[in-house]
Amino acid sequence: RLDGRLYAMGDAIQSLPSKIRAACCSEYDDLDFSSSHQTVLLALARGVTINGAPASTSHLRQLVTEKGKVRQMLADYYGCAKSDVKALLLRKTYGATHDAAWFKDAGVPVKAHHRFITAYANEVKDLAEAIVSKADRFAAKVRKSRPDRLTGRARVPT
């Protein structure tokens, strides 16, 4: 294949079907770099507790393990391309709460978010609060409130 990726030659774990790879290498994370942000977040969430219980990651896990199915379900719901859904999921991964620009960019009418998106955003918010220090979250908000260094314009809320 000529897609820019490097592939192992001969006998290699990389060439095994993903289910066999998962069974043989259960102590390793299979990093899917087309959804790397979510895959890394899921790995970071391992062992995280919130209010004494394991952090909820069911929607994050479903996104990482069934990416195509989830994106298609959401594309059907919103009436947009899967690439638009990927952009929405990345926005939610990074805590976006103002989505008017996404609806405009995707060329779809504003509507209530699918329950998957709402649940996913809540999981990510809870994980961020458990993993990232309060000081770092505050510093990020301050940084985002400042004008863009290149354009001098105010940043649009996300």
N, C-alpha and C positions, 0 to 999 in steps of 0.2 A: 504494500500500500504506500501511496505517496502523499500522506497527510501530515508529514512533519514529525511524526512520532518515531521513536526508535523501538525496534522489535527484537526480541531474543532470537537467536538462530539455534536450531536443533531442539533438544529436550530442555524445556524450561518451564517453570511454574507459570510464567506469563501466558503460555499457550494453552493451559488447562481451562476447561469451562469454569465460569465464575463460581458455581456451586461446589465443584470439587476443590477449587482453590480455597474457598471459605472453610471447607471441612479440614483440609490439610494444614491450613495456616491460621487456625482460629485465634491464635494469640497475637496475630498481626492485623493491622488495619489495611484494607484494600483501598488505597487513595484513588478516587475517581476525580481526575483533574478537570472534568467538564462541569463538575459541581464541587470543586475543591473547598470553597468556603464552608459549605454545609458539612462536608465530610470531615474537615478539620474540627469544626464546632462539635460534631457528634463525638469525635475522639476525645476532645477536651471535656465533654460532659460526663464521660465515664467516671463514676465514683463521686460525682457531685451530689450533695444532698441539699434539699430545700425544706426547711422546717422539720428536719430529722428524717425525711423520706428521700429515696432516690429521686433525682430530678426527672420530670416527665420529658421524654424525648420521642414519644410515639410518632408524631407528625414529622419531626426532623428525620427520624430513622426511616419512615416511609418515603420521604422525599429522596434520601440518599440511596435507598435500596430499590425503589420503584420510580426513578426519576421520570422516565418516558411516560409511564402510565399517569402519574400525578400531573405532569405538565399538560398532557393531552386532556385530562379531565377538566383542568382549569381553563385551558384554551377554549374548550367547548362551552364552558359556563360563561366566560367573558366575551366569546366571539372574536378571538384574536389569534395571532400566531403563537406557537410555543416559545419562540424567541422573546416575545413580549412578556409571557408568563415568567420566563427565566429572569427578565429584568425586574419584574414585580417581586419575585422571591428573593432576589439579591437586595432589593430595597428593604424588605421585611427583615432579612438577615442582619442588616445594619441599623435596624430600629426606626425606619421611616414610618411616620404616622400620617403625613399629608400626601395623599395619592392623586390629587386632581391632575397633576402634570403627567403621571403615568397613564391615566385614562386618556388624556389628550394625545400623548405620544403613541399609544396603542390604537388610537382611532376608534375607541368604543365609548358608548355612553356611560356616565357615572352610575354605578349601582352598588348595592350592599355587597361587601366582600363575601366570597364563598366561605363556608364554615371552616374549610381546611386552612385558608389563609388566616382567618381570625385565630384559630387554635395554634397554628404554626407561629404567628407573631407573638402570641402570649408565651409559648414555650421559649422562644428566643429571648424575649424580654426577661423572663425569670432566670434563664441561664446567664445572661449578661450581668444581672444583678448579683448572681452567685459567684461568677468567675472573675469579673472585672471590678477592681476596687472602686469605691464611691468617689475617691479623689480623681481617678482616671476618667470616670464617666463625667464628672463635673468639668474636668479640663477639656474633654472632647466637646462638650456643649459650649464652653467659652470660645474655643477655637472656631466652632461652626458659626458663632454669633458675630464674629469679626468679618469685615469686608474681605472679599477675595483679594489675595495679594497681587494677582496678575491684572485683574480688571478694575479693582477698586469698588466693584459693585457689591451690594448686600447679597448675602447668600439666601437662596430660596429654602424655606423650611422643608425638611424631609420627613 
